Amino acid sequence: MSSDIIKENDLIFLVLDEKRRWLVQAKSGNNFHTHKGIIEFDDIIGKNYGSVVFSKPLETQGYKFYILKPLPSDYILHMTRKTQIIYPEDAGLILLYTGIGPGSIVIEAGCGSGALTCILGNYIRPNGHVYSYDVREKSIKRAKKNVSRANLDNFVSIQSGDIINDEFPISDVDAIVLDMATPWNAIEKAVSYLKLSGTLVSFSPTIEQVKKTVSKMKEYKMVEINTYELIKRKIQVKENATRPEVRMIGHTGYLTFGRKINNIKNPYRERKPKEQLYVNLNGMPLRG
């Protein structure tokens, strides 16, 4: 029950309506300005998630805002970002198809704004850890800020690093997440960090990237290699007018999964190549 009480510096999901919603940090003495009035955080701290608050000044504004506990999807869609994000549906598939959960050790190559990093950090608690790397200093700075706002510093480490060229002091990791422009160049290193039966997932926006990545995964004898594209369609529900929403995100990206094994040749069932047969045409009549 104590986790349902909003404490200072907790993240809250502040909702006015379907379109106007914010992920903000409740800081004592501070407030949040909207076009529908001012939200005082002192009016929120100590309340339960699921409460409401009214914007000030009450006499001229007084709009009702809902205070919700942020879901993993809220981290992705509403946190500060400058780069392309991995959408909630893709993040869900990553968690399910990699087996990432409490106690998992994860390497993330390409943290971006830290949206997926926060999702992973939430799911590996309390005994796991996410080691996230990026080559862009702006991304690292922004991701660290978002991870701190989500109170995940004890479960996530973000630092500068290039999985293609650098050596990471980590081994036997449960899963590796690649979100980078040339994931095929990282397969060799990624496989070396994975434990046996560990899972690799690569997120790519184009099919050309997928083809090169899959080819490299096969070269390093990974198994269970599969690529998926998820398309989510929201339904607009009204009395006598229920239908899919007209606008939707038609494509997010492709997710390619594979698993590491200790692959050896089968000494019992491997088929040996048959001897090639040659036909001697000497002395045979040939058509001109």
C-alpha positions in Angstrom: 0.0 0.0 0.0 2.9 2.4 0.7 4.0 2.2 -2.9 0.6 3.7 -3.9 1.3 6.9 -1.9 3.0 9.6 -4.0 6.3 10.7 -2.4 8.5 13.6 -3.2 10.4 13.1 -6.5 8.1 10.3 -7.6 7.0 10.3 -11.3 3.3 10.8 -11.9 1.3 10.5 -15.0 -0.9 13.7 -15.1 -3.9 13.4 -17.4 -6.3 16.1 -18.4 -7.9 14.4 -21.4 -7.2 12.0 -24.2 -4.6 14.3 -25.9 -3.2 16.3 -23.0 -1.1 14.2 -20.6 2.3 14.5 -19.1 4.9 12.5 -17.2 6.2 14.8 -14.5 8.2 14.6 -11.3 6.5 15.7 -8.1 8.9 18.1 -6.4 7.9 19.8 -3.1 7.5 23.5 -3.5 7.3 23.4 -7.3 4.4 23.5 -9.7 3.5 22.5 -13.2 2.1 25.1 -15.6 -0.5 24.1 -18.2 -2.9 26.1 -20.4 -5.6 25.0 -18.1 -4.1 26.3 -14.9 -1.3 25.5 -12.5 -0.8 22.2 -10.7 0.8 22.5 -7.3 2.9 19.4 -6.4 2.3 20.0 -2.7 -1.3 19.3 -3.4 -0.3 15.9 -4.9 2.5 14.6 -2.6 1.0 12.3 0.1 -2.1 11.4 -2.0 -2.8 8.0 -3.5 -2.2 7.3 -7.1 -5.6 7.3 -8.7 -6.6 10.6 -7.1 -7.6 13.9 -8.8 -6.3 17.4 -8.4 -7.7 20.7 -9.5 -5.7 23.4 -11.3 -5.2 26.8 -9.7 -6.4 29.5 -9.4 -9.5 27.5 -8.5 -11.9 30.4 -9.2 -10.9 31.0 -12.8 -9.4 27.6 -13.7 -10.4 24.6 -11.5 -9.9 21.9 -14.2 -9.8 18.3 -13.0 -6.6 16.4 -13.6 -6.2 12.6 -12.9 -3.1 11.5 -11.1 -2.0 8.0 -12.3 0.9 5.7 -11.5 3.0 5.6 -14.7 2.9 2.4 -16.7 5.9 1.2 -18.7 4.1 2.4 -21.9 3.9 5.9 -20.4 7.7 6.0 -20.0 8.1 5.4 -23.7 5.5 7.8 -25.1 5.8 10.7 -22.7 9.3 11.0 -21.4 11.8 13.6 -22.8 13.2 12.4 -26.1 14.9 13.5 -29.3 15.4 10.2 -31.1 13.1 7.6 -32.6 11.5 5.5 -29.9 10.6 1.9 -29.6 6.9 1.8 -29.2 5.1 -0.1 -26.3 4.0 -2.9 -28.6 7.6 -3.5 -29.6 8.9 -3.2 -26.1 6.3 -5.8 -25.0 7.5 -8.3 -27.6 11.1 -7.7 -26.6 10.3 -8.6 -23.0 8.3 -11.7 -23.9 10.6 -13.1 -26.6 13.9 -12.4 -24.8 12.7 -13.7 -21.4 14.0 -10.5 -19.7 12.6 -10.5 -16.1 13.6 -10.1 -12.4 17.3 -10.9 -12.0 18.2 -10.7 -15.7 21.6 -9.2 -16.8 21.1 -7.1 -20.0 23.3 -5.2 -22.4 21.6 -2.4 -24.4 23.6 -1.0 -27.3 22.0 2.3 -28.2 20.1 3.8 -25.3 18.6 6.8 -27.3 16.6 8.8 -24.8 16.4 6.0 -22.3 12.7 5.0 -22.9 13.3 1.3 -23.5 16.1 1.5 -20.9 13.6 2.4 -18.2 11.3 -0.4 -19.3 14.1 -2.9 -19.0 15.2 -1.4 -15.7 11.7 -1.9 -14.3 11.5 -5.5 -15.3 14.9 -6.7 -14.1 14.4 -5.5 -10.5 15.3 -6.3 -7.8 18.4 -8.4 -8.6 19.1 -7.7 -12.2 21.0 -5.0 -14.0 20.9 -3.2 -17.4 24.2 -2.1 -18.8 23.3 0.5 -21.5 25.8 2.0 -23.9 25.7 4.7 -26.5 28.3 6.6 -28.6 26.3 9.9 -28.6 27.0 12.1 -25.5 23.7 14.0 -25.9 21.8 10.7 -25.8 23.7 9.5 -22.7 23.0 12.8 -20.9 19.3 12.6 -21.7 19.0 9.0 -20.9 20.7 9.4 -17.5 18.3 12.2 -16.7 15.2 10.1 -17.6 16.5 7.0 -15.7 17.1 9.2 -12.6 13.6 10.6 -12.9 12.3 7.0 -13.0 14.3 6.2 -9.8 16.1 3.4 -11.6 19.8 4.4 -10.9 20.4 1.3 -8.8 19.4 -1.0 -11.6 20.7 0.8 -14.8 24.2 1.9 -15.7 24.5 4.2 -18.7 27.9 5.0 -20.2 29.7 5.8 -23.3 30.6 2.7 -25.3 30.7 1.2 -28.8 29.8 -2.5 -28.8 31.5 -2.9 -32.2 34.9 -1.5 -31.3 35.1 -1.5 -27.5 35.5 -4.4 -25.0 32.9 -4.5 -22.3 33.8 -6.1 -18.9 30.7 -8.2 -18.9 30.0 -11.9 -19.8 27.3 -14.5 -19.5 24.5 -11.9 -20.0 20.9 -13.1 -20.4 19.9 -10.8 -23.3 21.4 -8.2 -25.6 19.3 -5.4 -27.2 20.6 -3.7 -30.3 19.1 -0.4 -31.4 21.7 0.9 -33.8 22.2 1.7 -37.5 24.5 -1.3 -38.3 23.5 -4.1 -36.0 25.1 -6.7 -38.2 28.5 -5.3 -37.4 27.8 -6.0 -33.7 26.8 -9.7 -33.9 30.3 -11.1 -33.3 30.8 -9.1 -30.1 27.2 -9.6 -29.0 27.5 -13.4 -29.3 30.7 -13.4 -27.2 28.9 -11.6 -24.3 25.8 -13.8 -24.3 25.5 -16.9 -22.1 24.5 -20.1 -23.8 20.8 -20.0 -24.6 20.9 -16.3 -24.2 18.8 -14.1 -26.5 19.8 -11.3 -28.9 17.2 -8.9 -30.3 17.8 -6.2 -32.9 15.4 -3.3 -33.7 15.7 -1.9 -37.3 13.4 0.4 -39.2 14.3 -1.0 -42.7 14.3 -4.5 -44.2 17.7 -4.0 -45.7 19.1 -3.8 -42.2 17.2 -7.0 -41.2 18.6 -9.0 -44.1 22.2 -8.1 -43.3 21.6 -8.8 -39.6 20.0 -12.2 -40.1 22.8 -13.2 -42.5 25.4 -12.4 -39.8 23.4 -14.2 -37.1 23.3 -17.4 -39.2 27.1 -17.0 -39.8 27.6 -17.2 -36.1 25.4 -20.2 -35.8 22.5 -18.6 -33.8 19.2 -20.5 -33.8 15.6 -19.6 -33.4 16.1 -16.6 -35.7 12.9 -14.9 -36.4 11.8 -11.4 -37.5 8.5 -9.7 -36.7 6.7 -6.5 -37.5 3.9 -5.4 -35.2 1.1 -3.1 -36.3 -1.3 -1.8 -33.6 -4.7 -0.3 -34.4 -6.7 1.6 -31.9 -10.5 1.3 -31.9 -12.7 4.4 -31.4 -15.6 3.3 -29.3 -18.8 5.4 -29.4 -22.4 4.6 -29.1 -23.6 3.5 -32.6 -20.2 4.6 -34.1 -17.5 2.1 -33.2 -14.7 1.8 -35.7 -10.9 1.9 -36.1 -9.3 5.3 -35.7 -8.5 6.9 -39.0 -5.0 7.8 -38.1 -2.5 5.2 -37.0 1.2 4.4 -37.0 1.6 2.1 -39.9 5.1 1.0 -39.3 7.4 1.2 -36.2 10.2 -1.2 -37.1 11.3 -4.8 -37.4 12.4 -7.0 -34.5 14.8 -9.8 -35.1 15.5 -12.4 -32.4 18.0 -15.2 -32.1 19.5 -17.4 -29.5 23.1 -18.6 -28.8 24.0 -22.3 -28.7 27.2 -24.3 -28.5 26.8 -25.7 -32.0 28.7 -28.8 -33.0 28.4 -31.1 -36.0 26.1 -34.2 -35.6 28.4 -37.2 -35.9 25.5 -39.6 -36.3 23.0 -37.9 -38.7 25.1 -35.5 -40.7 24.7 -36.3 -44.4 28.0 -36.8 -46.2 28.1 -35.3 -49.7 27.7 -37.9 -52.4 30.5 -38.5 -54.8 30.0 -36.4 -57.9 29.2 -38.5 -61.0 30.9 -37.7 -64.3 29.6 -38.8 -67.7 32.3 -39.6 -70.3 31.1 -38.2 -73.7 34.0 -39.5 -75.7 32.9 -41.3 -78.9 29.2 -40.3 -78.4 27.4 -38.6 -81.3 26.7 -35.0 -80.6 24.3 -32.7 -82.3 25.8 -29.7 -84.2 
